Amino acid sequence: MGSGPIPGANRREVLTVSRGDTLMKMLVNAGVERGEAHASIESLRDVWDPRSLRPGDQISVTFTLDHDDGEVFHGLSLEPDPARRVLASRDDTGEFSATEVKAKLSDQTLRFEGPIDSSLYMAATAEGVSPTALATIIKAFSYDVDFQRDIHPGDHFAIMLDRKVAPNGQRVGEPVVTYASLTLSGKKLAIFRYEDSAGDIDYYDQEGHSVRKALLRTPVNGARLSSGFGKRKHPILGYSKMHRGVDFAAPTGTPIFAAGDGVIEKAGVNGGYGNYVLLRHNTSFHTAYAHMSRFGKDMKAGKRVRQGDVIGYIGSTGRSTGPHLHYEILKKGAQVNPLAVKFPSGRELDGKELKRFAAARQETERLYASLPKASTMAQAETTKAKN
């Protein structure tokens, strides 16, 4: 005669979340009594939001075999991310309590570099740089670099970043870019992440000047410059006319960002400009955005915006032949070339703060020089594993 289940032994069942699943539904389907499922879920709320369950997540459900009651639900556990595990377990009184177990993370500092053959995005992602890190780099350089016109084959990039890694090797959280440089047509531009003595963090160039400028030169990502500033043959009217801005072509719905901190003076339909926003940044500068398909949330006259806020979306309203942003910079009321105007600079470190920055910059440069390329390191690890 075969032996039956041993009382006190545990049975574990692993459930995989599918689209539309809820934790309650999955537990009940696994045989957990509804009241106990609810109690265990409620206990988890102290350490984790059950609504954040995602397709692909795995839930481990444990049952204990009992002489009298048969199989008893003991608890559940899951890993919301590689850095932590959350558990709901039944205690001696029959109540459920939650526990959060955090993994011990290790720090990695990685170096990436390589030539740019077509675009920075393609070159850097091919070397293993994450899109999140690239977005940080592009934003920091966008005050001085026109990524549509200034990048040429043969240019070069270099990046150093820090990231957290779980014991199983999975990356945790977003990487932090500590250094980046672009060598464009032989000229090197570098940025350094620096935390000042007051605890404020920003990116600075080699001289200790903040990379932030009062205005963005290109307030839309990934767009193509389709028309420059100056006299041109108007595509609709058919005769030569002064084009007092620049046009950036991009798919309908692409976000448009406020070029700088400011207050909205106009937001609405404006003749041939279509859906139009005019921002006042200071007594000298205004920026204008035209032909938008729609406005950003709550964009109206009098609203204060911050640099990088979404003020609208690419469209083709008004006198337009296709989806694009018509972008103007007005200096003391007159339109000027957005690609040529010299913007007011941001913060410039001086005195003891500048000396402190110089020491930090030298340490960053030393660390970068001491690291192997991340792609070279990965190849070496692969070769070692094969051997």
N, C-alpha and C positions, 0 to 999 in steps of 0.2 A: 504494500500500500504506500502510495506516495505521501510525503509530508505536506501539510497545508502551510499557508502563510504564517510566519512567526510573529506573534504579538510584539508590538514595540518597534518592529522593523519599519523602514520608510520606503515609500514608493515615490519616485520623482517623475514628473511628466513635463516635457518642454513644449511650450506653445509658441507659435510664430504668428505675429500680428499681421493681419491682412487689411487692405483698405476698407474702411467702414467699421472695423472692429472697435469695441469698447472693452475695457478691462472687466467690467461687470459681465458682459455677454460671454467673454472668453472663459471666465471662471465658472459660470453657471453651466456652460456647455461641457466643461471638464468634469462636472459632477459635484461642484461645490454648492452647498445650500445657499440660497440667495441672501439670507440674513448674515451668514458668516462672510460671504463675499463682500457684502456692503461694509461690514465691520473692518475687514482687513484693508479695504481700499481707503476708508476714512482714516485709519491709522497712518497710512502712507502719506497722507496730505501734509504731515508735519515735516517731511523731508523731500517730497517730490509731488509734482502736479500730475495726477493721472490723465489729465486732458492732453498732456504733451506726448502721449503714446504715438509712435510712428510705425507705419508699415515696415516690416522687416525686424522690428524689435523682438527679442525672445524672452519669454517669461517662464521661469522654472516654478512649478507648483508641486508642493510636497504634501503627501498624505501619510499618516501613521496608522498602522494596523493595531486594532484594539480587540481584546477578548470579547467585550460586551457590545461595543458600538460598531464593530466592523471597521471600516476605513474612515478615519477622521482627518479632516482638512487641517494641516499643521501650519501652512503659510506659503508665501511666494517670494520670489526675488527676481530682480532684473537689473541690467546695466543701462541706465539712461544715456551714458556716454562712457568712453574708455577710462575715464578718470574716477568713476565711482560706481558702487553697487548699492541698491536699496533693497531692504528686506522688511517684510511684515510677517511676524511669527507669533504663534499662540504661546502665552506664558502658562505658569502652573495654575493660575486662576481661571484659565479659559479665555482671557482677554487678549486682544491683538495689540502689539506695540511695534513701532517702526525703528529701524536702525539704518544708518548711512555709513558705508565703509568706503573711505577714499583711498585710491591707489597712490602709491608713492611714485611721483613723477620725476623724471630726469630731465635735465636741460641739455639742449643741443644748440650749438652755434655752427651755422653752415655758410659756406662760401660758394657763390655761383658766378660764372662769368662766361663770356663768349662773344662772337661777332654777331652783328645784326645784318641779316641778308635781305629781309623784307620789312618786318615790323618788330618792335620791341616785344610785343606780346608773344608772337610766334617763337622768337629766339629764346626768350626767357622761360616760357612754359616747356619748351623742348629740353631745357636743362634741368627742369624739375621745380621751378619757382611757381608757387601757388597763385591763382588768379587774385586772391585776397591781398597777398603781399604786393602783387603788381599794381593793383588799384591804388594802394598807398603810395607807391613810388611814382606812378603817373600823376597822381594828384599833387604830390610835392614838387615835381618838375614842371607841371603844366603852367606855372606862373612865368617861366622863362623859355619853355620849349614848346613849339608848335609840332605836335607829333605827326601831323599830316605833311608838313613841308621840311622839317629840320632833320628827319631821319633818312639816311642814305645807306645803300649797301656798303659794307666795309666799316661802318661805325661799330662801337663796342660798348658792352654793358658790364657792370660788376655790382654784385649785391651780397650783403651779409645780413643774416637774420637769425634771431633766436626763436626756438620753439620748444614746447613741452612734449614729452613722449611718455606714454604709459608703459608698464612692464612688458606688455605683449607687443610693443613696437609701434602701436597706433599713435598717431599725432593727436594731441589734445588742444583744443582752443585754436585761436588764430596766431599765426607767426607775427613777430615784431621785427620790423625792418630797422636795423641799427646803422646801416651804411649803404649807400648806393652811388654809383657814378655812371655817367654817360660820356663817351668820347665821340663827339659829333664833328665830322669834317676836321679832325685833328685837335679840336678844342675839348678839354676835359671839364665837365661840370660834376661836382660832388656834393652830396648832402649827408649830414651826420645827425643822428637822433641824440638829443641832449636834454637832460633834466637839470634845470638850474637850481640854485641854492634855495629857492622858494618852493621847489617841487613841481614847477610847471615844465611840461615836456613839449618840445617842438623840434622841427628840423631846421638846421642851419647850414650855410655854405662854409667853405674853408676859412673865411675871414670872420665868422661869427655873426653873419647877417641872417636873420630869419628868411626862409625861402618864401614865406607868405608875402604877398603883395596886396595892395588895396583892392585890385580887381583881377579876375581871371581873364586871360587872353582868349580862351576858347571855352565857353560855358556849356558845352555838350560833348560827351565822350563818344569816341569812335566815329565821328562825322567826317565827311570829305569836304574840303574847301572847294565849293563849286563856282564861286564868283568873288573876286577881290574888290578892293576899294578903288574908286576912280571912275573915269568916263568909260562907258560901254554902250553897245547897242542893246536897248531894252528888249528882252525876249518876247514881250507881249505887244508893246507899243510900236516896236519896229524902228525907232530912231535913236540916235545917240543921246544919252542922258547920264548925268552924274550919279554914280552909285555910291551913296554916302554910308556904306556899311560893308559887311562881308556876309556871304551866304555859306552856310554849312548844310550840306545834303545828308540826310539820314532817314531811316524808315519812320513812317508815321507812328507816333506814340513814344518815340525816344525821349527820355527826360531832358529838360532844359534847366540848368542851375542858375541861381542868382550869382552874378559875377563878383559880388561883394556885399558886405553888410549895407543895409539901407532901408529906405521907406518907399513903398509903392505910391507913385503920384497918379498913375493912370493904369487901369486894367479893364479892358473891354474892346469892342470892335472899333477900329480906327481906319476907316476908308480902305484904301488899297493895301494897307498893312494887315488887314484882317484882324484876328485876335491878337491883341497887342498889350504889352506891359512896359511901363516906363518906371525905372527905379532912380531915386535920388540917393547918392552915396555920401556926398559932402557938398560944400559950396562950389567945388570945381567940377565934379564928375557926375554924370548921369549915364545909365545904360538903357538900351531899348531892345525889345525882343518881339519879332513880328511873325505872322503867318501860322501861329500855333493852332493845333487842332483843338486843344482845350487848355484851361488854366489849372494850375495846381490847387490843392485844397485851401479854401479860405483866402485866396489871393484877391484882394480888393484894395482900393485906394485907402491909404492911411496905415496899412499893415506894415509892421517892421519885419524884415527878413534878415537871415544870416547868410553869409557866403556859403554856397553849396546847397541851400534849400531848393527844392524842386518848385519852380514857379509856373511851369507849363510843360507842354509836350509838342514835339515836332508835328507840323501839319502843313496844309496848303491852302489856308483860308486867305481871302482877299485877292489881290492881283498876283497870282502865283501860277507857275507851270508844273509844280511838283512839290513833294514834301521837303521842306528845308526850314532852317532858322535864318532869318535876316537879323543880324546883330549889329547894333550901333553903339559906339562910345561917344558921348558928347562931353567936350571939355569947355567949360564956361559957355555952354549953349550951342557950340558949333560941333558938327560931326567931325571926328578925326579917325584916322586909319587904326582899327583895333590891333592890327598886327605890327604896327610901327610905334605906337604911342609909348612913352616911357612912364611907367606907373610909379606912384609913391612907394618907397620900400617899407618893409616891416621893421620889426625890432632889430636893433644893432647892439650886441653885447659890448660892454666896455669895462675898464677897471679890473677889479678882482674877478668879476664874472667872466670876462674875456680870458683871463689867465687860466681860470678853472676850466673853461671850455677848451682852450688850447691843449691842456694836459689830457682831457678826455678824448679829444680828437686824435692826439698822437697814440694813445692807447688803442683806440679803435683801428687806426692804420696798422699798428704793430700786430694786433690780433688777426686782422684780415690777411696780412702777409704771411702769417704763420700757419694758416689753414690750407688744407688741400682742397681742390675743387670738389664739390659735392658729387658731381657725376663721376669723377675719377675715383673717389672713395667708394661709391656704389659699385663700380666695376670691379674694384679690388675685393670687396666683400663677396660679390658673386663668384669671382674666380676662386676665392678661398673656400667657399661653400661647395663648389664643384669638386675641389681637390680633397 
